[in-house]
Amino acid sequence: MSMIFQEIVGVSAGGIVVPGYVALQMHEPLRLLGTFIVSFLTFGIIRILSNFMFIYGRRRLVLSILIGFVLGYLSRQAFVYQWLQLDLEMQAVGFIIPGLIANWMERQGVFKTLLCLLLVASSVRLLLMLMTGGEVLHV
């Protein structure tokens, strides 16, 4: 789905894997919020580091994934809130997903990446619901 959208529109949704992970987690908006927060932080750190060192191509991808991995781990440890006797977990989805999103934000812009990601993930979620007879997959 992501490749088809990229061929038609010319904008990537964060790669092939990211829209699938986001589609499977759409029933947990706090996890998606945690993922986007970690992605924005990773994006900001990469932008700051690019002022002091050459970050391009594979270096940027690897650095984005590493920083996203570390920040995602920290989100699993720190973003747990107690509110009205409910445990609210705002943690990142997956281990490399925030880094991949941040890398694509750097490559094609924040707005284009997020808009495309949400469109493709919603399409994948709809397709999954149609394939399973309306049953939402909870992973």
C-alpha positions in Angstrom: 0.0 0.0 0.0 2.8 2.4 0.9 4.7 1.6 -2.3 1.5 2.2 -4.4 0.9 5.5 -2.7 4.6 6.5 -3.2 4.4 5.7 -6.9 1.1 7.7 -7.4 1.8 10.7 -5.2 5.6 10.7 -5.0 5.7 11.0 -1.2 6.8 8.2 1.1 4.8 7.1 4.2 7.9 6.3 6.2 8.9 3.2 4.3 7.1 -0.1 3.8 6.9 -1.2 7.5 5.9 1.9 9.3 2.3 2.3 8.0 1.5 -1.3 9.0 2.7 -0.8 12.5 0.8 2.5 12.8 -2.3 0.8 11.4 -2.2 -2.0 13.9 -1.9 0.6 16.8 -4.6 3.0 15.8 -6.9 1.7 18.6 -4.3 3.1 21.1 -3.9 6.8 20.4 -1.6 7.4 23.3 0.9 4.9 21.8 0.7 6.8 18.5 1.2 10.1 20.4 4.2 8.6 22.1 5.6 7.4 18.8 5.2 10.8 17.2 6.7 12.6 20.2 9.8 10.3 20.1 10.0 10.8 16.3 9.9 14.6 16.7 12.6 14.5 19.4 14.7 12.2 17.2 14.2 14.6 14.3 15.2 17.6 16.4 18.3 15.9 17.7 19.4 14.9 14.2 18.8 18.6 13.1 21.0 19.9 16.0 23.7 17.3 15.4 23.8 18.1 11.7 25.1 21.6 12.6 28.2 20.0 14.0 28.8 17.0 11.8 28.1 15.7 8.3 24.9 13.6 8.6 23.6 12.3 5.3 22.5 9.1 3.6 23.2 5.9 5.6 24.7 7.9 8.5 21.5 9.8 9.0 19.4 6.6 8.7 21.6 4.7 11.2 21.8 7.7 13.6 18.0 8.2 13.4 17.3 4.6 14.2 19.8 4.5 17.1 18.5 7.8 18.6 14.9 6.7 18.0 15.7 3.3 19.7 17.1 5.0 22.8 14.3 7.5 23.1 11.7 4.8 22.5 13.3 2.8 25.3 13.2 5.8 27.6 9.5 6.4 26.6 8.7 2.9 27.8 10.3 3.7 31.1 9.1 7.3 31.7 5.8 7.9 29.9 3.5 6.0 32.2 1.0 8.1 34.0 -1.6 7.4 36.7 -4.8 9.3 36.1 -8.2 8.5 37.7 -6.9 5.0 38.6 -6.0 4.3 35.0 -2.5 3.5 33.8 -1.9 5.6 30.8 1.1 4.4 28.8 2.3 6.8 26.2 5.2 4.8 24.7 6.6 4.4 21.2 5.4 1.7 18.9 8.1 -0.7 17.9 11.9 -0.2 18.3 12.9 1.3 14.9 9.6 2.9 13.9 10.3 6.4 15.5 13.7 6.5 13.9 12.3 5.6 10.4 9.7 8.3 10.8 12.3 10.8 11.8 14.5 9.9 8.9 11.7 10.5 6.4 10.8 13.7 8.2 14.3 14.9 7.5 14.2 13.7 3.9 10.8 15.1 2.7 9.5 17.3 5.5 7.5 16.9 8.6 4.0 17.8 7.2 4.3 15.6 4.1 5.6 12.6 6.0 2.9 12.8 8.7 0.1 13.4 6.3 1.1 10.6 4.0 1.7 8.2 7.0 -1.7 8.9 8.4 -3.4 8.4 5.0 -1.6 5.2 4.2 -2.0 3.8 7.8 -5.8 4.6 7.7 -6.0 2.8 4.3 -4.2 -0.2 5.6 -6.4 -0.3 8.7 -9.5 -0.1 6.6 -8.2 -2.9 4.3 -7.5 -5.0 7.4 -11.0 -4.4 8.7 -12.5 -5.4 5.4 -10.4 -8.6 5.2 -11.3 -9.7 8.7 -15.0 -8.9 8.4 -15.0 -5.7 10.4 -13.1 -7.2 13.3 -10.4 -4.8 14.5 -7.1 -6.6 15.1 -5.6 -5.9 18.5 -1.9 -6.5 18.6 
